[in-house]
Amino acid sequence: MAISLDAIWSVATLLAGTLVLRPYVVGFLAFFLVAGRRDLGPARTLGFLLWGFLVALGAELSSTRVGVPFGFYHYTGETAGAELFLSNVPFFSPLSFPFLAYASFCLTRRALGPGWARSRAGRLRMVALSGALMTLLDVVIDPLAVQGGRWFLGHIFDYPEGGAYFGVPLSNFVGWLLVGWATVGGYVWVAGETRLGSPHPGMALYYAVLAGNLALTLSIGELVMAGAGIVVHAVVFLLLYGVSRVPLGRCSSEGLSATP
């Protein structure tokens, strides 16, 4: 019993360390839980969180061992005694993927309009575009994370062979695409055509994550990196606006608030 209590105390202490070291993750996660509860409902929000977490954790455990699907990388473990790890993976890392997937899911819903769930083709478009939008967030997130030693993230991981895009290998983006597809696809497959709330808070989450990462990129003086991210997402914004103007997506914001 004493050993069990010691173990519980140790996990609780490390979890508290995660909250202290990663307040930005906790903040975005809390926003997701509030927005998701109003949008998907409490049970589906928790299901989305758990499913996305498990998919991401499996992908990270696999990639840090055999290089699939993100390509090979490793965590340095420099914060192993200060925050919670699951095997060799910091707890906060796979915990981030569900809210990024949800934000991408919401932005896609706004672009495609409320009729996406009524056909198999519509659901496939939803999953495909959600995964792509999540990957495009990582075009800004991971190059900044590689420079973590220059800001408060810390030097927590390495790509041993570097990468073509500001130190990030292209395989990493393939991995994000697959994880995004799996996360949103799993949710869509289980939830089916259900009533949804407004996607707007989730859209705000998407652009809050984007803006925060771009601001940090600028703060460490990586102007070219930030400029590349801004150009990519400006083009994406214009493309999404164009998609939302075609007949399939032409609807009022009120019509987006529920799926009949």
GUDRENDREN-423413 format. One record per residue (C-alpha): residue number from 1; residue in one letter; x, z, y. Coordinates in nm, 3 decimals, decimal comma. Example, Ala and Ser with C-alpha at 12.3 -4.5 7.8 and 13.67 -1.06 7.14 Angstrom:
! GUDRENDREN-423413
resi	resn	c1	c3	c2
1	A	1,230	0,780	-0,450
2	S	1,367	0,714	-0,106
This chain:
! GUDRENDREN-423413
resi	resn	c1	c3	c2
1	M	0,000	0,000	0,000
2	A	0,287	0,083	0,237
3	I	0,450	-0,253	0,163
4	S	0,122	-0,432	0,228
5	L	0,074	-0,253	0,561
6	D	0,432	-0,331	0,659
7	A	0,373	-0,698	0,580
8	I	0,054	-0,703	0,785
9	W	0,230	-0,535	1,077
10	S	0,517	-0,784	1,055
11	V	0,281	-1,083	1,062
12	A	0,081	-0,932	1,349
13	T	0,402	-0,873	1,547
14	L	0,522	-1,229	1,493
15	L	0,178	-1,366	1,583
16	A	0,191	-1,166	1,905
17	G	0,532	-1,323	1,966
18	T	0,373	-1,667	1,930
19	L	0,112	-1,573	2,190
20	V	0,385	-1,461	2,430
21	L	0,619	-1,755	2,373
22	R	0,351	-2,027	2,359
23	P	0,081	-1,932	2,614
24	Y	0,018	-2,300	2,695
25	V	-0,082	-2,366	2,332
26	V	-0,306	-2,059	2,335
27	G	-0,469	-2,175	2,659
28	F	-0,539	-2,526	2,533
29	L	-0,664	-2,386	2,202
30	A	-0,903	-2,149	2,380
31	F	-1,034	-2,438	2,590
32	F	-1,090	-2,642	2,273
33	L	-1,280	-2,358	2,106
34	V	-1,513	-2,314	2,404
35	A	-1,566	-2,689	2,454
36	G	-1,604	-2,751	2,082
37	R	-1,861	-2,476	2,041
38	R	-2,082	-2,641	2,301
39	D	-2,014	-2,991	2,174
40	L	-1,987	-2,974	1,795
41	G	-2,132	-2,629	1,734
42	P	-1,943	-2,317	1,615
43	A	-1,921	-2,404	1,245
44	R	-1,807	-2,761	1,296
45	T	-1,554	-2,654	1,560
46	L	-1,396	-2,408	1,318
47	G	-1,405	-2,672	1,047
48	F	-1,233	-2,921	1,277
49	L	-0,969	-2,660	1,362
50	L	-0,901	-2,564	1,002
51	W	-0,895	-2,923	0,872
52	G	-0,670	-3,046	1,153
53	F	-0,436	-2,751	1,107
54	L	-0,403	-2,810	0,731
55	V	-0,343	-3,183	0,773
56	A	-0,074	-3,121	1,037
57	L	0,091	-2,838	0,843
58	G	0,109	-3,054	0,530
59	A	0,259	-3,340	0,730
60	E	0,520	-3,113	0,893
61	L	0,620	-2,943	0,568
62	S	0,658	-3,285	0,406
63	S	0,848	-3,444	0,696
64	T	1,100	-3,161	0,724
65	R	1,175	-3,204	0,353
66	V	1,137	-3,572	0,262
67	G	1,082	-3,744	0,598
68	V	0,716	-3,847	0,546
69	P	0,512	-3,919	0,757
70	F	0,693	-3,837	1,085
71	G	1,042	-3,928	0,974
72	F	1,301	-3,665	0,892
73	Y	1,358	-3,379	1,137
74	H	1,429	-3,010	1,110
75	Y	1,341	-2,695	1,300
76	T	1,640	-2,501	1,424
77	G	1,481	-2,162	1,351
78	E	1,624	-2,011	1,669
79	T	1,292	-1,828	1,732
80	A	1,233	-1,732	1,368
81	G	1,244	-1,360	1,440
82	A	1,040	-1,386	1,758
83	E	0,735	-1,589	1,655
84	L	0,534	-1,664	1,343
85	F	0,665	-1,930	1,104
86	L	0,492	-2,079	0,802
87	S	0,783	-2,156	0,572
88	N	1,018	-2,346	0,807
89	V	0,748	-2,458	1,055
90	P	0,655	-2,262	1,371
91	F	0,287	-2,164	1,350
92	F	0,208	-2,301	1,696
93	S	0,313	-2,656	1,608
94	P	0,043	-2,753	1,352
95	L	-0,202	-2,539	1,551
96	S	-0,165	-2,787	1,838
97	F	-0,280	-3,093	1,646
98	P	-0,651	-3,004	1,610
99	F	-0,713	-2,973	1,983
100	L	-0,516	-3,291	2,053
101	A	-0,724	-3,474	1,790
102	Y	-1,045	-3,331	1,935
103	A	-0,951	-3,438	2,288
104	S	-0,878	-3,789	2,161
105	F	-1,209	-3,791	1,969
106	C	-1,395	-3,703	2,290
107	L	-1,221	-3,971	2,496
108	T	-1,303	-4,229	2,228
109	R	-1,668	-4,123	2,226
110	R	-1,685	-4,185	2,600
111	A	-1,530	-4,529	2,559
112	L	-1,743	-4,643	2,265
113	G	-2,073	-4,491	2,374
114	P	-2,320	-4,286	2,170
115	G	-2,401	-4,550	1,908
116	W	-2,069	-4,533	1,725
117	A	-2,199	-4,316	1,437
118	R	-2,485	-4,548	1,343
119	S	-2,278	-4,795	1,145
120	R	-1,976	-4,795	0,918
121	A	-1,797	-5,033	1,155
122	G	-1,867	-4,800	1,447
123	R	-1,728	-4,501	1,261
124	L	-1,416	-4,697	1,165
125	R	-1,365	-4,794	1,530
126	M	-1,404	-4,430	1,626
127	V	-1,139	-4,313	1,379
128	A	-0,899	-4,596	1,459
129	L	-0,914	-4,549	1,836
130	S	-0,902	-4,168	1,818
131	G	-0,582	-4,181	1,614
132	A	-0,431	-4,432	1,856
133	L	-0,516	-4,219	2,160
134	M	-0,367	-3,910	1,998
135	T	-0,049	-4,105	1,924
136	L	-0,032	-4,223	2,285
137	L	-0,037	-3,858	2,396
138	D	0,272	-3,809	2,183
139	V	0,444	-4,090	2,371
140	V	0,467	-3,827	2,647
141	I	0,478	-3,505	2,440
142	D	0,764	-3,562	2,195
143	P	1,025	-3,713	2,429
144	L	0,975	-3,402	2,643
145	A	0,991	-3,173	2,339
146	V	1,326	-3,327	2,238
147	Q	1,451	-3,196	2,574
148	G	1,307	-2,850	2,500
149	G	1,640	-2,679	2,564
150	R	1,602	-2,772	2,930
151	W	1,267	-2,597	2,976
152	F	1,074	-2,305	2,827
153	L	0,994	-2,469	2,492
154	G	1,352	-2,408	2,376
155	H	1,569	-2,611	2,143
156	I	1,344	-2,569	1,841
157	F	1,392	-2,895	1,648
158	D	1,622	-3,195	1,601
159	Y	1,599	-3,553	1,484
160	P	1,938	-3,577	1,306
161	E	1,965	-3,951	1,366
162	G	1,805	-3,958	1,711
163	G	1,545	-4,218	1,793
164	A	1,478	-4,540	1,979
165	Y	1,227	-4,400	2,229
166	F	1,398	-4,136	2,444
167	G	1,546	-3,977	2,133
168	V	1,224	-4,000	1,926
169	P	1,220	-4,225	1,616
170	L	0,936	-4,477	1,592
171	S	0,842	-4,328	1,253
172	N	0,725	-4,019	1,441
173	F	0,453	-4,218	1,614
174	V	0,343	-4,367	1,282
175	G	0,309	-4,012	1,153
176	W	0,099	-3,907	1,452
177	L	-0,127	-4,207	1,399
178	L	-0,180	-4,115	1,033
179	V	-0,243	-3,748	1,112
180	G	-0,489	-3,846	1,386
181	W	-0,674	-4,079	1,153
182	A	-0,687	-3,819	0,878
183	T	-0,808	-3,542	1,110
184	V	-1,080	-3,735	1,292
185	G	-1,166	-3,940	0,983
186	G	-1,215	-3,627	0,776
187	Y	-1,443	-3,477	1,039
188	V	-1,648	-3,797	1,081
189	W	-1,683	-3,837	0,704
190	V	-1,812	-3,481	0,657
191	A	-2,021	-3,449	0,974
192	G	-2,180	-3,793	0,960
193	E	-2,432	-3,881	1,230
194	T	-2,500	-3,546	1,393
195	R	-2,614	-3,446	1,738
196	L	-2,323	-3,391	1,972
197	G	-2,290	-3,241	2,317
198	S	-2,099	-3,385	2,609
199	P	-1,750	-3,528	2,548
200	H	-1,646	-3,459	2,908
201	P	-1,477	-3,118	2,854
202	G	-1,274	-3,271	2,570
203	M	-1,177	-3,558	2,796
204	A	-1,063	-3,306	3,056
205	L	-0,851	-3,141	2,786
206	Y	-0,688	-3,476	2,703
207	Y	-0,586	-3,538	3,063
208	A	-0,484	-3,176	3,120
209	V	-0,239	-3,200	2,830
210	L	-0,114	-3,534	2,961
211	A	-0,075	-3,411	3,319
212	G	0,102	-3,092	3,211
213	N	0,356	-3,280	3,003
214	L	0,419	-3,537	3,273
215	A	0,469	-3,261	3,530
216	L	0,721	-3,087	3,305
217	T	0,900	-3,418	3,244
218	L	0,933	-3,469	3,619
219	S	1,044	-3,109	3,668
220	I	1,352	-3,159	3,448
221	G	1,444	-3,477	3,634
222	E	1,353	-3,731	3,365
223	L	1,205	-3,985	3,605
224	V	1,233	-4,288	3,375
225	M	1,073	-4,100	3,088
226	A	0,788	-3,981	3,309
227	G	0,748	-4,329	3,457
228	A	0,717	-4,482	3,110
229	G	0,447	-4,232	3,019
230	I	0,257	-4,294	3,342
231	V	0,264	-4,671	3,292
232	V	0,149	-4,645	2,931
233	H	-0,144	-4,420	3,017
234	A	-0,242	-4,616	3,326
235	V	-0,276	-4,923	3,105
236	V	-0,467	-4,721	2,844
237	F	-0,704	-4,587	3,111
238	L	-0,780	-4,939	3,235
239	L	-0,836	-5,065	2,880
240	L	-1,070	-4,776	2,799
241	Y	-1,260	-4,838	3,120
242	G	-1,299	-5,201	3,019
243	V	-1,422	-5,105	2,671
244	S	-1,675	-4,863	2,821
245	R	-1,820	-5,146	3,032
246	V	-1,910	-5,374	2,741
247	P	-2,270	-5,358	2,613
248	L	-2,185	-5,129	2,319
249	G	-2,059	-4,861	2,554
250	R	-2,278	-4,921	2,860
251	C	-2,481	-4,608	2,901
252	S	-2,537	-4,328	3,144
253	S	-2,345	-4,004	3,129
254	E	-2,673	-3,839	3,038
255	G	-2,701	-4,069	2,738
256	L	-2,363	-3,953	2,622
257	S	-2,476	-3,593	2,601
258	A	-2,653	-3,632	2,269
259	T	-2,676	-3,868	1,975
260	P	-3,042	-3,933	1,890
